[in-house]
Amino acid sequence: MQASPLDQARARIATWQQRAAQVQQALRAPPPEPTSCCGRGCNGCVWEGYYDALQFWCEDAERALAPA
């Protein structure tokens, strides 16, 4: 069974936070999960914005943890 997109997103966050903890580096907080989705599959759904913001957060985490 394949993990849901939300489960995958949570796993990505956990991975970056674990990597940061290993090198004692603070990361900014990940984007909060939406709470206002109506469930109708709207164009421009709050989840689309969340996953875009999460992608940026992961890229930012990668830059922050890159060797100097």
C-alpha positions, 0 to 999 in steps of 0.5 A: 500500500502506497503512503498518502501524499500527506503521510509522504509530506510528514515523512519528508519533514521528519527526515529533514528535522532528524538530519538537522538534529544530528548536526545540531542545526535549527530549521525554521518551522515547516508550513502548517497543515491546512485546516480549511479544506472543503474537500471539493477538489477546488482549483487552487486548493489549500493543499496545493499551496501547502505542498508548494510551501513544503517543497520550498521548506525542504529546499531551504532545509537542504541549503541550511544543512549543506556543508559550508 
